[in-house]
């Protein structure tokens, strides 16, 4: 497989993951994704932002989230997110430290 075809297939797979998380399963909470998989929709938007930066394109955090979510993040959150239990929040702190903070370290 040539590089261009590989890139196009990888991009299509990313778009399908985004569609799955945003349209097919908006009921799945970000905190549950982070706790189980070590990443969530916000991570995907951050990775999008980082990939843009590697190409000299500056995107702010909120701008990258709006691109990924297809709307302002606060709007999506109000429509789809629910309050997490204290146990889930504690799990999240651990998952965030292990998966997000270590990437920045």
C-alpha positions in Angstrom: 0.0 0.0 0.0 1.4 3.4 -0.9 1.6 6.2 1.7 -1.2 8.3 0.3 -3.6 5.4 0.3 -2.6 4.6 3.9 -3.1 8.2 5.0 -6.6 8.3 3.4 -7.6 5.0 5.0 -6.3 6.2 8.4 -8.3 9.5 8.0 -11.4 7.5 7.0 -11.0 5.3 10.1 -10.6 8.5 12.3 -13.8 10.0 10.8 -15.7 6.8 11.4 -14.5 6.7 15.1 -15.6 10.3 15.4 -19.1 9.5 13.9 -19.5 6.6 16.2 -18.7 8.6 19.3 -20.6 11.7 18.3 -23.6 10.4 16.4 -24.0 6.7 17.1 -23.1 6.7 20.8 -23.4 10.2 22.3 -24.8 8.4 25.4 -21.4 7.1 26.2 -19.9 9.5 28.7 -16.4 10.9 28.3 -15.6 9.9 31.9 -16.5 6.3 31.1 -14.3 6.4 28.0 -11.4 7.8 30.0 -11.8 5.4 32.8 -12.0 2.3 30.6 -9.8 3.2 27.6 -7.5 6.0 28.8 -8.9 8.5 26.3 -12.1 10.4 25.5 -13.5 12.8 23.0 -11.6 15.6 24.5 -8.3 13.6 24.0 -9.2 13.2 20.3 -9.8 16.9 20.0 -6.5 17.6 21.7 -4.7 15.1 19.4 -6.3 16.9 16.4 -5.0 20.2 17.8 -1.5 18.7 18.3 -1.5 17.3 14.8 -2.4 20.8 13.4 0.4 22.4 15.5 2.9 19.9 14.0 2.0 21.3 10.6 2.3 25.0 11.8 -1.5 25.5 12.2 -2.5 27.1 15.5 -5.8 26.0 17.0 -6.9 26.9 20.5 -8.3 24.2 22.8 -11.9 25.4 22.4 -11.5 25.8 18.6 -10.2 22.2 18.3 -13.0 21.0 20.5 -15.6 22.8 18.3 -14.1 21.2 15.2 -14.2 17.8 16.7 -17.6 18.1 18.4 -19.2 20.0 15.5 -20.5 22.6 18.0 -19.2 24.5 21.0 -18.1 22.0 23.6 -20.4 23.5 26.3 -23.4 23.0 24.1 -22.5 19.3 23.4 -21.9 18.8 27.1 -25.2 20.3 28.1 -27.0 18.0 25.5 -25.1 14.8 26.3 -23.1 14.7 29.5 -24.5 13.7 32.9 -23.1 14.2 36.3 -20.6 11.6 37.3 -20.7 9.8 40.6 -17.9 10.4 43.1 -16.5 6.9 42.4 -16.3 7.6 38.6 -14.7 11.0 39.4 -12.0 9.3 41.5 -11.4 6.7 38.8 -11.1 9.6 36.3 -8.4 11.4 38.4 -6.3 8.2 38.2 -6.9 7.6 34.5 -6.2 11.3 33.7 -2.9 11.2 35.6 -1.9 7.9 33.9 -2.9 8.8 30.4 -3.0 12.6 29.9 -0.6 14.0 32.4 2.2 11.5 31.6 1.9 12.5 27.9 2.7 16.1 29.0 5.5 15.0 31.3 
